[in-house]
Every structure is written in structure tokens, then in C-alpha cells.
Amino acid sequence: MRKYETIFIVDPDLSADERAPLLERIKDLIPQQGGLLIMVDEWGARKLAYEIKKKARGYYVLLDYCGTGALVDEIERLFRIDDRILKYMSVLLEKDVDLEKVKDEIARAEAKDDQSDESEVGQETSDVPESEATESETNDESEVDQETSDVPESEATESETIQPESNEEEL
């Protein structure tokens, strides 16, 4: 089995509700053809380098999957007949892939995501330890002091004492 990456651009005028069935159809097609879906990454709406079908923007989606050449042919056939797809491109990433190894990597990535989600719920502040945070704050303050001390004192007081002229003297 081979590992592929397909990126496709969907019409940006489609709402999320209209785009969802298209993505589900592709997600369902991969297992039907004997493939394994690794990842679906929706990049969102972005500006195109050039207009495609009179559209200046497009909704980008990246698919990583394992399968055969027949699976890629079927996905690209669906893209050709669907007017909602502006462009697509498939790339072969690896020629010979061990499916068990890929499944293990997916499971590890999901477990890592679950752990990071649990740790984020418990933390209300940033991941920086408190001692490091106070050091960086004091360093920032000393940098500001150094920046102001670089300005000659006469210039600093001059800019502070300049006041706008009043129009009362002219009357």
C-alpha cells in the first residue's frame, strides 16, 4: 500500500453545511476502496495566487491517506465531476507503507492530543513556570530602562516641556 497526500480547493462561497457532505463523501470513499484515512486538515479560506473559475479565494483541504492507485483515481474522478471543487493535486509520499505502523502513529498522536487537552483544562495560565515568568518580566523592564537611558537627558526634557502655543496672546 502507498501513502498519498491530496490537496484540493473547494468553492469558498459554500457554507460549512454545504461543504460537510462533500468532505464526508470523500472520507467514506477511502475505506470503501480499501484505504486508510490518516488525516483531514482543513486550512480554511485563503487567497488564491490567480483566479480560478472567477474566484479570488478558495477553501483549502489537505488529505493524508494510504491506498492504491485505484483509490487515487476514484477520488480524482469525483473531483473532476464535482463543480464545487476548483482544483486538486495528489502526491505520492511513500511507495511502501506498513499499515500497522501507520495505525500506531495515529493512535499515539491521538493519545498525545488527549493528554494535552487534559493538561490545558487544568492550567489557567501559560506553560511558562512562575519563576521564569517573573524573570522575563524584570528583564523586559530593565530593557525599557536602558532604552530610555540611551536618549540624552536634554532631548528628553526638551520634548516633555514643549507645549502648544496658545492663541490668547494674538487677541
Secondary structure as GFF3:
##gff-version 3
##sequence-region A 1 171
A	DSSP	beta_strand	2	10	.	.	.	ID=ss1
A	DSSP	alpha_helix	16	32	.	.	.	ID=ss2
A	DSSP	beta_strand	36	52	.	.	.	ID=ss3
A	DSSP	beta_strand	55	67	.	.	.	ID=ss4
A	DSSP	alpha_helix	69	81	.	.	.	ID=ss5
A	DSSP	beta_strand	85	94	.	.	.	ID=ss6
A	DSSP	alpha_helix	99	122	.	.	.	ID=ss7
A	DSSP	alpha_helix	130	149	.	.	.	ID=ss8
A	DSSP	alpha_helix	153	161	.	.	.	ID=ss9
###
